[in-house]
């Protein structure tokens, strides 16, 4: 590819509008002309032709030109303006329930107007309700292009947006940002042509192609958007590599002692991931790695081995989890593994009393080797003596600012993020292009497949009897409820009610209760009792969704499973099947089911593979919701669809490094057009 000479990014012109309108436009992310030209229509209306009243198909928007015969305000059944208008083919009734005096004046008898809307059968024949209308003279020409309908917000009329966008297209920088060879190789139209086509499609354009976003103009826009995301993430990746970080070299003696003490061997996937992490820790720039794996794939031991390397090299490790119960589980596991080896493990959480918290903070500042806790680890009052490694579990639950705050505590520590929500390949390509990814794609030996059963709430008594039989055989069970207080609107069983019901129904069983409102000590005492086999059935809210490991628990009951997301259901199912016995997950659901709930339950019933569940979950929910990317700092895609446009993502990735290397000026202009200043969070 030849380098093209390119001028620096053109100054982005602010929108010329009143301050009040500018504030409203800012809610749409529109701050300058560059934003306006890529604010593309949701759909189109065809005002390029007139339809006779008698020939208008019912339920389809059409444009009618007619002369007003009468206009009067009626008060039954409610106040409304009723207008009768005629063209050469017939008469049409037009109803307006909200109207202003100036509109009433425009609709005076004798006025010639064009009305746009859907015609339906009314009591007095064909009628339109609240059509859009405009006064015309008999010779007024019809528009030559389809009329765009834009995403908008309260107080910003479509007419105002159309005018501003048309002005922006005349004045804004529409320069090409792709090298010509790339556009030709990809068979994409020029950017300016694509933009004009989408804002002002010719009358002959295919509405189906435009609205399904399969039109060549849309292909260009979607490619540009994906390319901007890839360029931004890759630049962030390169920027991190320019920063210094501690080289965490060690003899590996501490890790070898830990491995020797474990009652299990690492899987091939764990060995591979460990090697990738250690290579990163040997480098003089900060590791930025995502360790992802299905429920029970053994991420924690891989993280512990990374911590061993940092500790042996003389640096501290901070291990942060999103909830206290998950952080406590990690704390217990890490203590059991590392304290016998002489490692000092420190617990720090928001629930500690003030004096105890100050003591723990002082120990962190003095150099405690491993600090485990919740978001309390990133509070301003917490300092670290020599922070070399940060481990963040369930990283998608933290906002970008929270993750940055922990990273900044130690200057540039290495960062290992973990997720038990497997990331589909297309999502990883798009949203994690700035990370290195290690995948644990095999389960440790001894994990038994979990049978999933779908049961209606009408058969609840059978499930209770099944629990009784399981407990009689020495097994334990979870019963998960979504709420802890009565809610008439949702009509859900509550954990408190269920605890009372099961206590009455399972008289031979010891029933425990854990939920988010309990004090930390009470929660931990209950969990410890369950782990020790002193509780047979644990009634819980989703506080036990992640991190809980009780091998003897072989039954999971999820009540009102239709209310849960796929990721939650998969996580909950992963709490059982951790021992050698066959395990069951019973999903109790109420009928009737919504279409979405039916799809979710079908997916979880048919699949045990977390990656396949994640792929289908992405299809159902979309990327922003799937990974919490609205908090992530990653530029969201407005127009491209990760699944449908996976090929475009692949092509954008293929060109990213080449563009950064060979056409830096064009990269700047491309990012200014698509992201403006919105890539700053990625650079942190």
C-alpha positions in Angstrom: 0.0 0.0 0.0 1.4 3.4 -1.0 1.5 6.1 1.7 -0.9 8.9 0.8 -0.1 12.5 1.7 -2.8 13.8 4.0 -3.3 17.1 5.7 -3.8 17.1 9.5 -7.3 16.5 10.8 -9.6 19.4 9.7 -10.9 21.5 12.6 -14.3 20.1 13.5 -16.9 22.9 13.1 -19.4 23.3 16.0 -23.1 23.1 15.2 -24.7 26.5 14.4 -27.8 26.5 16.6 -29.2 28.2 19.8 -27.7 27.1 23.1 -31.0 25.5 24.1 -31.0 23.4 20.9 -27.2 22.5 21.3 -27.9 21.1 24.8 -30.7 18.9 23.4 -28.5 17.8 20.4 -25.7 16.9 22.9 -28.1 14.3 24.4 -27.9 12.6 21.0 -24.1 12.8 21.0 -24.2 15.6 18.4 -21.7 18.3 19.2 -20.2 19.2 15.8 -20.7 18.8 12.0 -18.7 15.6 12.0 -21.2 14.1 14.4 -24.1 15.2 12.3 -22.9 13.6 9.0 -22.7 10.2 10.7 -26.1 10.6 12.5 -27.8 8.3 10.0 -31.5 7.6 9.5 -33.4 4.8 11.3 -35.9 4.5 8.4 -37.3 6.5 5.4 -40.6 7.8 4.2 -41.5 8.0 0.6 -42.8 11.5 -0.2 -41.6 11.3 -3.8 -45.1 10.3 -5.1 -48.8 10.9 -4.5 -51.3 8.2 -3.9 -55.0 8.7 -4.7 -57.2 8.4 -1.6 -59.3 5.5 -3.2 -56.1 3.5 -4.1 -54.3 3.9 -0.7 -53.4 0.4 0.8 -54.6 0.1 4.4 -51.9 0.2 7.1 -49.1 1.6 4.8 -47.8 5.1 5.0 -48.8 7.1 1.9 -48.8 10.7 0.8 -52.1 12.3 -0.3 -52.7 15.7 -1.9 -56.2 17.0 -1.2 -58.2 20.2 -0.8 -59.9 20.8 2.6 -63.7 20.7 2.5 -64.5 21.3 6.1 -62.7 21.8 9.5 -64.4 21.8 12.9 -63.7 21.1 16.5 -65.7 18.3 18.0 -66.0 17.4 21.7 -67.3 13.8 21.6 -65.9 11.4 22.6 -63.1 13.9 23.3 -61.9 17.3 22.0 -60.5 16.9 18.5 -60.1 18.7 15.2 -61.9 16.8 12.4 -61.0 17.7 8.9 -62.6 16.5 5.6 -60.5 16.7 2.5 -61.0 15.6 -1.2 -58.9 14.6 -4.1 -60.1 13.4 -7.5 -60.7 9.9 -6.3 -62.5 10.4 -3.0 -62.9 12.0 0.5 -60.6 11.5 3.5 -61.3 12.3 7.2 -58.3 13.6 9.2 -58.4 13.6 13.0 -56.1 15.7 15.3 -56.4 15.2 19.1 -53.5 17.6 19.8 -53.4 20.8 17.7 -52.5 24.5 17.9 -54.4 27.5 16.6 -51.9 28.0 13.8 -52.4 24.4 12.6 -56.1 24.9 12.7 -55.7 28.0 10.5 -53.6 26.0 8.0 -56.4 23.5 7.7 -59.1 26.0 6.7 -61.6 25.1 4.0 -60.2 25.6 0.5 -56.6 25.0 1.5 -54.5 22.6 -0.6 -52.3 20.3 1.6 -50.2 17.2 1.4 -50.8 14.7 4.2 -48.5 11.8 5.1 -49.7 8.9 7.2 -51.5 5.6 7.3 -55.1 5.4 6.1 -57.4 3.1 8.0 -61.1 2.4 7.9 -63.0 4.8 10.2 -66.7 5.1 11.2 -67.2 7.6 8.4 -64.9 5.9 5.8 -61.2 6.3 5.1 -59.4 8.4 7.8 -55.9 9.4 8.9 -55.1 10.1 12.6 -52.5 12.8 13.2 -50.9 12.9 9.8 -47.9 15.1 9.0 -49.0 17.8 6.7 -47.8 20.8 4.7 -49.5 23.5 2.7 -48.7 23.4 -1.1 -49.8 25.2 -4.3 -51.1 23.2 -7.2 -47.8 23.2 -9.1 -45.5 22.3 -6.0 -42.9 19.8 -7.2 -42.5 16.5 -5.4 -39.2 15.7 -3.6 -36.6 13.8 -5.6 -35.3 11.8 -2.7 -36.8 9.7 0.1 -37.4 11.5 3.4 -35.0 10.4 6.3 -36.3 9.7 9.8 -33.6 10.2 12.4 -33.1 9.1 16.0 -34.1 12.1 18.0 -34.9 13.3 21.5 -37.6 15.5 23.1 -37.5 19.0 21.8 -35.6 18.2 18.6 -38.0 18.0 15.6 -37.2 15.9 12.5 -37.4 19.0 10.4 -34.7 20.7 12.5 -32.4 17.7 12.3 -32.9 17.4 8.5 -31.9 21.0 8.1 -28.8 20.8 10.3 -27.6 17.6 8.7 -28.1 19.0 5.2 -26.1 22.1 6.2 -23.4 19.9 7.7 -23.0 17.8 4.6 -22.4 21.0 2.6 -19.7 22.3 5.0 -18.2 19.4 7.0 -15.0 17.6 6.1 -16.1 14.7 3.8 -12.5 13.9 2.8 -11.7 10.3 2.1 -9.9 8.6 5.1 -9.3 5.2 3.5 -6.4 4.8 1.0 -7.8 4.3 -2.4 -6.3 0.8 -2.8 -8.2 -0.3 0.3 -11.6 1.0 -1.0 -11.0 -0.7 -4.3 -9.9 -4.0 -2.6 -13.0 -4.0 -0.5 -15.3 -2.8 -3.3 -16.7 0.0 -1.1 -18.1 3.3 -2.4 -16.5 6.6 -1.4 -17.4 7.9 2.0 -19.0 11.1 0.7 -21.1 9.1 -1.8 -22.2 6.7 0.9 -23.2 9.5 3.3 -25.2 11.4 0.6 -26.9 8.2 -0.4 -28.0 7.4 3.1 -29.2 10.9 4.0 -30.8 11.6 0.6 -31.6 8.3 -1.1 -32.9 8.6 -4.7 -36.6 7.8 -5.2 -35.6 4.6 -7.1 -33.5 3.3 -4.1 -34.6 0.0 -2.5 -36.3 0.7 0.8 -35.7 -2.9 1.8 -31.9 -2.6 1.2 -31.7 0.7 3.0 -33.6 -0.4 6.1 -31.9 -3.8 6.4 -28.6 -2.0 6.1 -27.4 -4.3 3.3 -27.1 -1.4 0.8 -23.5 -0.8 -0.4 -23.6 2.6 1.2 -24.3 1.0 4.6 -21.5 -1.5 4.0 -19.1 1.5 3.7 -20.4 3.2 6.9 -20.3 -0.1 8.9 -16.8 -0.8 7.8 -15.6 2.7 8.7 -17.2 2.4 12.1 -15.7 -1.0 12.9 -12.3 0.2 11.6 -12.4 3.2 13.9 -13.1 0.9 16.8 -10.2 -1.4 15.8 -7.8 1.5 15.3 -8.7 3.0 18.6 -8.3 -0.2 20.6 -5.1 -1.1 18.8 -3.6 2.4 19.5 -4.5 2.0 23.2 -2.8 -1.4 23.2 0.4 0.1 21.6 0.3 3.1 24.0 0.3 0.7 27.0 3.3 -1.0 25.6 5.2 2.3 25.6 4.8 2.6 29.4 7.2 1.0 31.8 6.2 -1.8 34.2 8.1 -3.9 36.7 9.7 -7.0 35.3 8.4 -9.8 37.5 11.2 -12.4 37.1 11.6 -15.1 39.7 13.0 -18.6 40.1 9.5 -20.0 40.2 10.2 -21.8 43.6 7.0 -20.5 45.3 4.8 -21.6 42.4 6.5 -25.0 42.3 5.8 -25.4 46.1 2.1 -24.5 45.5 1.7 -26.9 42.7 3.3 -29.7 44.7 0.8 -29.1 47.6 -2.3 -29.1 45.3 -4.5 -32.3 45.3 -4.9 -31.9 41.5 -2.8 -31.4 38.4 -3.3 -28.5 36.0 -5.1 -29.1 32.7 -3.4 -28.5 29.4 -5.3 -25.2 29.0 -4.2 -24.0 32.5 -0.6 -24.8 31.7 -0.9 -22.9 28.4 -2.5 -19.9 30.0 0.1 -19.8 32.8 2.9 -19.8 30.3 1.3 -16.9 28.4 0.9 -14.9 31.6 4.4 -15.5 32.8 5.8 -14.3 29.4 3.8 -11.1 29.9 5.1 -10.6 33.5 8.7 -11.0 32.2 8.1 -8.0 29.8 9.0 -4.4 30.8 5.5 -3.1 29.8 2.2 -3.7 31.6 0.4 -6.9 30.9 -3.2 -6.4 29.9 -4.6 -9.9 29.6 -8.1 -11.4 29.9 -8.3 -14.9 31.3 -11.6 -16.3 30.3 -13.0 -19.7 30.8 -16.3 -21.5 31.5 -17.6 -22.1 35.0 -15.3 -24.4 36.9 -12.4 -24.3 34.4 -9.9 -23.3 37.1 -9.2 -19.6 36.6 -8.4 -18.9 40.3 -5.4 -21.3 40.5 -3.9 -19.7 37.3 -4.3 -16.3 38.9 -2.7 -17.6 42.2 0.3 -18.8 40.3 0.7 -15.4 38.7 0.5 -13.9 42.2 3.2 -16.3 43.3 5.5 -14.9 40.6 4.9 -11.3 41.6 5.3 -12.0 45.3 8.5 -14.0 44.8 9.9 -11.1 42.7 9.3 -8.8 45.7 6.0 -7.1 44.5 2.5 -6.9 45.9 -0.6 -8.4 44.3 -4.1 -6.9 44.6 -7.0 -9.3 43.9 -10.4 -7.5 43.4 -13.9 -9.1 43.1 -17.2 -7.4 42.5 -19.2 -8.8 45.5 -18.1 -9.5 49.1 -19.3 -13.1 49.0 -17.2 -13.8 45.9 -14.2 -11.9 47.3 -14.5 -13.9 50.6 -14.5 -17.2 48.6 -11.3 -16.1 46.9 -9.8 -15.0 50.2 -10.5 -18.4 51.8 -9.1 -20.3 48.8 -6.0 -18.2 48.4 -5.3 -18.4 52.2 -5.6 -22.2 52.1 -3.2 -22.4 49.2 -0.6 -19.7 50.1 -0.5 -19.1 53.8 1.1 -22.6 54.4 3.8 -21.3 52.0 4.5 -18.3 54.2 2.6 -15.7 52.1 0.9 -12.9 54.0 -2.8 -12.6 52.7 -4.7 -9.4 53.7 -8.5 -9.0 53.6 -9.9 -5.5 52.8 -13.7 -4.9 52.3 -16.2 -2.1 52.9 -17.9 -4.0 55.7 -14.9 -3.9 58.0 -15.2 -1.7 61.1 -13.4 1.7 60.8 -10.5 0.7 63.2 -10.0 -2.7 61.5 -10.1 -1.1 58.1 -7.4 1.4 59.1 -5.2 -1.4 60.4 -5.6 -3.4 57.1 -4.9 -0.2 55.0 -1.7 0.4 57.0 -0.6 -3.2 56.3 -1.3 -2.7 52.6 0.8 0.4 52.7 3.5 -1.4 54.6 3.8 -4.1 51.9 1.3 -7.0 52.6 2.1 -9.5 49.8 -1.5 -10.3 48.7 -4.5 -8.0 49.3 -7.9 -9.5 48.6 -11.2 -7.6 48.6 -13.9 -5.7 46.9 -13.9 -2.2 45.5 -12.6 -1.1 48.9 -9.2 -1.8 47.3 -9.5 1.3 45.2 -10.6 3.8 47.7 -8.5 7.0 48.0 -7.4 6.1 51.6 -5.7 2.8 50.3 -2.1 2.9 49.3 0.3 0.1 48.3 4.0 -0.1 49.0 4.9 -1.9 45.8 2.0 -2.9 43.7 3.2 -5.1 40.8 0.1 -7.1 39.7 -3.6 -6.4 39.7 -6.1 -9.3 39.3 -9.8 -8.4 38.6 -12.4 -11.1 38.7 -15.6 -10.9 36.8 -14.1 -7.8 35.2 -17.2 -6.9 33.2 -19.0 -6.0 36.4 -16.7 -3.1 37.1 -16.9 0.2 35.4 -13.9 1.5 33.5 -13.2 4.2 36.1 -13.1 1.6 38.9 -10.6 -0.6 36.9 -8.4 2.4 36.1 -8.4 3.5 39.8 -6.9 0.2 40.9 -4.3 0.2 38.1 -3.3 3.8 39.0 -2.6 2.8 42.6 0.7 1.3 41.7 1.7 3.4 38.7 1.7 0.8 35.9 1.1 -2.7 37.5 0.5 -5.7 35.3 -3.2 -6.5 35.0 -4.9 -9.8 34.7 -8.7 -9.7 34.2 -10.8 -12.9 34.6 -14.3 -13.6 33.3 -16.5 -16.7 33.7 -18.7 -15.3 31.0 -17.2 -16.8 27.8 -16.8 -14.1 25.2 -18.0 -15.1 21.7 -15.3 -14.8 19.1 -16.8 -11.9 17.2 -17.3 -10.0 20.4 -13.7 -10.7 21.5 -12.4 -9.5 18.1 -14.4 -6.2 18.4 -14.5 -5.3 22.1 -11.2 -6.9 23.3 -8.9 -5.9 20.5 -6.8 -4.0 23.0 -6.3 -7.1 25.2 -4.4 -10.3 25.0 -6.7 -13.2 25.7 -6.0 -16.6 27.3 -8.8 -19.2 27.1 -9.4 -22.1 29.5 -11.3 -24.4 27.1 -11.2 -27.6 29.1 -12.7 -28.6 32.5 -10.6 -30.2 35.2 -11.0 -34.0 35.4 -13.7 -35.1 37.8 -16.3 -32.5 36.8 -19.5 -34.3 35.9 -21.9 -33.0 33.3 -25.0 -31.4 34.9 -28.4 -32.5 33.7 -30.8 -29.6 33.2 -34.5 -30.1 33.8 -37.3 -27.6 32.9 -40.2 -27.9 35.3 -43.4 -25.8 35.6 -44.1 -24.3 39.0 -47.3 -26.5 39.1 -45.0 -29.5 39.7 -43.1 -27.8 42.6 -44.1 -30.5 45.1 -42.3 -33.1 42.9 -39.1 -31.1 43.1 -39.4 -30.8 46.9 -39.8 -34.6 47.1 -36.7 -35.0 44.8 -34.7 -32.8 47.2 -35.8 -35.0 50.2 -34.5 -38.1 48.4 -31.2 -36.5 47.5 -30.6 -35.3 51.1 -31.5 -38.8 52.4 -28.6 -40.1 50.2 -26.2 -37.6 51.8 -26.3 -34.9 49.1 -26.9 -31.2 49.4 -29.0 -28.7 47.4 -29.3 -25.0 46.5 -32.7 -23.3 46.1 -32.3 -19.9 44.4 -35.0 -17.2 44.4 -34.7 -13.8 42.6 -36.2 -11.5 45.3 -36.0 -11.2 49.0 -39.1 -9.0 49.5 -42.7 -9.3 48.3 -43.4 -7.7 45.0 -47.0 -7.8 43.8 -46.0 -6.5 40.4 -43.6 -9.4 39.7 -45.4 -12.1 41.7 -42.2 -13.8 42.6 -41.7 -16.2 45.4 -39.3 -14.6 47.9 -36.3 -16.2 49.6 -37.9 -15.6 53.0 -41.1 -17.2 52.0 -39.4 -20.1 50.4 -37.2 -20.6 53.5 -40.3 -20.9 55.6 -42.1 -23.2 53.2 -39.2 -25.6 52.8 -38.6 -25.6 56.5 -42.2 -26.8 56.9 -42.1 -29.2 54.0 -38.7 -30.8 54.5 -38.8 -31.5 58.2 -36.0 -34.0 58.1 -33.6 -31.5 56.4 -31.5 -28.6 57.8 -32.4 -25.5 55.9 -30.2 -22.4 55.7 -30.8 -18.9 54.3 -28.4 -16.4 52.7 -29.2 -13.2 50.9 -27.6 -9.8 50.3 -29.2 -8.0 53.2 -27.5 -10.2 55.8 -24.4 -8.9 57.6 -21.1 -10.2 56.3 -20.4 -12.4 59.3 -23.9 -14.0 59.1 -23.5 -14.7 55.4 -20.1 -16.2 55.8 -21.2 -18.3 58.8 -24.1 -19.7 56.7 -21.8 -20.4 53.7 -19.2 -22.1 56.0 -21.9 -24.3 57.5 -23.2 -25.3 54.1 -19.6 -26.1 52.9 -19.1 -28.2 56.1 -22.2 -30.2 55.5 -24.1 -28.8 58.5 -26.9 -27.4 56.2 -28.7 -29.7 53.7 -30.6 -27.1 51.6 -29.4 -23.6 51.1 -32.1 -21.1 50.1 -30.4 -18.1 48.5 -30.6 -15.1 46.2 -28.1 -14.7 43.4 -25.3 -13.8 45.9 -24.2 -17.5 45.3 -24.1 -17.0 41.5 -20.3 -17.0 41.3 -17.4 -18.3 43.4 -19.2 -20.8 45.6 -17.6 -24.3 45.5 -19.2 -27.1 47.5 -18.5 -30.5 45.8 -21.1 -32.3 47.8 -23.9 -30.1 46.5 -25.5 -32.0 43.6 -28.8 -30.2 43.0 -29.6 -26.6 42.0 -33.2 -25.4 41.9 -33.8 -22.0 40.3 -37.2 -20.6 41.0 -38.8 -18.3 38.4 -35.9 -19.2 36.0 -37.7 -17.3 33.3 -36.7 -14.1 35.1 -33.0 -14.8 34.9 -30.5 -14.0 32.1 -28.7 -16.8 30.3 -25.3 -15.9 31.9 -26.8 -16.0 35.4 -28.5 -19.4 34.7 -25.3 -20.8 33.4 -23.3 -19.5 36.4 -25.9 -20.9 38.8 -25.9 -24.3 37.1 -22.1 -24.2 37.5 -22.4 -24.3 41.3 -23.2 -28.0 41.1 -21.4 -30.8 39.3 -18.2 -30.1 41.2 -18.0 -33.6 42.7 -18.0 -37.1 41.4 -21.8 -37.6 41.8 -24.3 -36.9 39.0 -25.8 -33.4 39.4 -29.1 -31.8 38.4 -30.2 -28.2 37.7 -34.0 -27.8 37.9 -35.3 -24.6 36.3 -38.8 -23.9 37.7 -40.7 -21.6 35.5 -44.2 -19.9 35.5 -46.5 -19.9 32.4 -47.3 -18.2 30.2 -43.7 -17.6 29.0 -42.7 -14.6 26.9 -41.0 -15.4 23.6 -37.7 -14.2 24.9 -38.0 -16.2 28.1 -38.9 -19.3 26.0 -35.8 -18.8 23.9 -33.5 -18.4 26.9 -34.8 -21.6 28.6 -34.5 -23.5 25.3 -30.9 -22.4 24.9 -29.8 -23.3 28.5 -31.7 -26.7 28.3 -29.9 -27.6 25.0 -26.4 -26.4 25.8 -23.8 -27.0 28.5 -21.0 -25.3 26.6 -20.6 -21.8 28.0 -19.1 -20.5 24.7 -22.2 -21.6 22.7 -24.5 -20.2 25.3 -22.6 -16.9 25.2 -22.8 -16.8 21.4 -26.6 -17.2 21.5 -26.9 -14.8 24.4 -25.0 -12.2 22.3 -27.5 -12.8 19.5 -30.4 -12.3 21.9 -29.2 -9.2 23.8 -26.6 -7.4 21.6 -23.0 -6.5 22.6 -23.6 -3.5 24.8 -25.7 -5.3 27.3 -23.8 -8.6 27.0 -20.5 -7.2 28.4 -21.6 -4.1 30.2 -19.7 -2.1 27.6 -21.7 1.0 28.3 -19.4 1.2 31.3 -16.3 -0.2 29.6 -14.9 2.8 27.8 -14.9 0.8 24.6 -16.6 2.7 21.7 -20.0 1.1 21.1 -21.0 0.2 17.6 -24.1 2.0 16.4 -24.5 0.6 12.9 -22.5 -2.6 12.5 -23.9 -5.9 13.9 -21.2 -8.1 15.3 -22.9 -11.4 14.2 -24.2 -10.2 10.8 -21.1 -8.2 10.0 -18.4 -10.5 11.4 -16.7 -10.5 8.0 -16.4 -6.7 8.1 -14.8 -7.0 11.6 -12.3 -9.5 10.2 -11.4 -7.2 7.2 -11.0 -4.2 9.5 -8.7 -6.1 11.8 -6.6 -7.2 8.8 -6.0 -3.6 7.8 -5.6 -2.0 11.2 -1.8 -2.6 11.8 -1.1 -1.6 8.2 -3.0 1.7 8.4 -1.4 2.6 11.8 2.0 1.9 10.3 1.6 3.4 6.8 -1.1 6.1 7.0 -1.0 7.8 10.5 -2.5 11.1 9.2 -5.5 9.3 7.7 -5.9 7.3 10.9 -6.1 10.6 12.9 -8.8 12.0 10.5 -10.7 8.7 10.6 -10.8 8.6 14.4 -11.7 12.3 14.7 -14.7 11.7 12.4 -16.0 8.6 14.2 -14.9 9.0 17.9 -14.0 12.7 18.4 -12.5 12.8 21.9 -14.2 9.6 23.0 -11.2 7.3 22.9 -9.5 8.9 25.9 -10.6 6.2 28.3 -9.0 3.6 26.2 -5.6 5.2 26.6 -5.5 5.0 30.4 
